Amino acid sequence: MRSSRILGLTLVSSAAFAGVLPKIDLPKDSPVAVIASDYGESNETARGGAMLLDLHAALTLRNSSQRRIRGITFLVTAQEVTPGGKGSVTVTSLDVGPFETFPLHIDLRLLRPLQASSSGVPVQIGLDGVLFDDLSFYGADKLGSRRTLTLNEFEARRDRKYFKSLVAEGGPERLRREILESMDHSVDRPALDVQMVRGGRATNFEPEKQVQFAFLRLPDSPVDPMGGMARIAGNEARAPRLEVMNRSDRPIRYLEIGWILEDHGGRQFLAGSVPAELNLAPGQKSQILENATLKFPTRGGAPLAIEAMTGFVSSVEFADGSLWIPSRTDLGTPQLQRVMAPSGEEQRLIQIYRKKGLQGLIAELNKF
Amino acid sequence: MKHPNQVQLALWSGGDLGLWDRWRTGRHVAGCASCASEVQALRAAREQVREVTAQLPDNLNWNQLAEEMTANVRVGLAAGEAIARFDKPALSGRPRLGWNAAMVIACATVVFGAAFWINLPRPQMDHLLSALGRVRVERIGKLVQHPAAATEDVMLEASSLSLDLSQNGRTLSLMHPHSDGVTVSVSMRGSVGVRYVDADTGQVTTNKVYDAEQ
């Protein structure tokens, strides 16, 4: 059992492995503290001409602040292995009170050539940000965690409010129907592997073509997508270029455009999002450009052939720090319902329903 | 005795001879009655001309005269330009030869570049593009290079089992459980993520990998 490992202190499988344990670096005034760590199943083995570090960290953290924690992001770096990149582990939909503990699992794998000797700690884990229940934030925010955690908290509040309203309007059975419908949509929703390369160009033999965006306009969206295009070649899509207009009465500093792709068989899936940090005054237009390539490899079966694209505004941050996200009504649009995954909070509530049933779910909703 | 000719006598009478010729001719005229009378005749004729030219004709049309003079000046200028153009080809021969040479060199460069590009193996081409992409010119003579090897060969990948950040044959992977509830998210700014609900803890967990510029 993993939970039993969490309660233990640091366990190291072998003396040789001790040298490759991650370094956990928390600021002195950090609102969380590591009170236990377990690396029980971790190991480092030679595999051919490479060394494979398999790290399974089960950390127990304590909220040492006076506020309730809603979300937390840890930054994971391995400078000797991948100097050009980093990873992160974020936990959202938390409700951790002062001095309460909560677990954090980090499962990672490092593969490096044998000759690349390790002169120090291969993995560093640091705190990037903590979001509290009053939406205040602590942390270095190198990864934009404040915005990400706040968006997740907004989605969680929206969905809890929606499910509570269902109980109030139609009783527990209405909530059950909604949960079952959401589970059905999850099964039908296509899932694809994806590769991304910054600034890459098409590697397919298929000729590249420019495809115009169609737009799904959400009635309450503060941003109006005006036009856009991207380059498509077979199963690759790259270099999206979009034009947007601020139709609200407040300046906007960040927005994301969701990007839906459609293959030649009419199957739609959410490819990703095109974010933009900008300074968009009311009524002002702006262009969004990104020079990255997405590729959707298919494991067996016919290769994907992208034919059309649809964009929609998926989130907006105003200059005063307030956020806009699509409403539940917006998400009920058939096209979005087909492609959009449920929020993290909705997934969590569905799992509670699976494990504890309808009453367990209602009890969870009533906690907030 | 040799007498000065008519021209010399005319110039002497007008005082236009040089110093030596003036002295020699003067000595001769002083001793030669024939030449002295010839000089007298020349001086009388000059006085008559001077008197005649001192009086302008009554019906002189100054406007017509000005137009004729202007026309003559223009004709002179046009003739000068024509002569200048006629002379130019000989002078501009060298620059034209320079442009031709530049065109030949430019064409040869294009052909060489195209052949190089077509025959360059794919990995080397990607490497070259990546290297060129990292170098930019901010101002003339000032090259700015992005810090570190940054985005070279960095690939982010989300599959059903893991999130991978691969660079130069090395990989950092964040593992997640194989589950139907896994949701992949991609940001075109340079990150790929996977969200799932941890079966043990019930926590909503999102793993992400980022390229260097994020």
Interface residues (C-beta under 8 A of the other chain):
Chain A: R2 S3 V76 A78 V81 T82 P83 G84 G85 K86 G87 S88 V89 T90 V91 T92 S93 L94 F102 P103 H105 I106 D107 L108 R109 L110 L111 R112 P113 A116 L143 N152 S186 V187 A191 L192 D193 V194 Q195 M196 V197 R198 G199 R201 P240 E256 W259 A271 G272 S273 V274 P275 E290 A292 L294 A341 G344 E345 Q347 R348 I350 Q351 I352 K355
Chain B: L129 G133 A148 A149 A150 T151 E152 V154 M155 L156 E157 A158 S159 S160 S162 L163 L165 S166 Q167 G169 R170 T171 L172 S173 L174 M175 H176 D180 G181 V182 T183 V184 S185 V186 S187 M188 R189 G190 V192 R195 Y196 V197 D198 A199 D200 T201 G202 Q203 V204 T205 T206 N207 K208 V209 Y210 D211 A212 E213 Q214
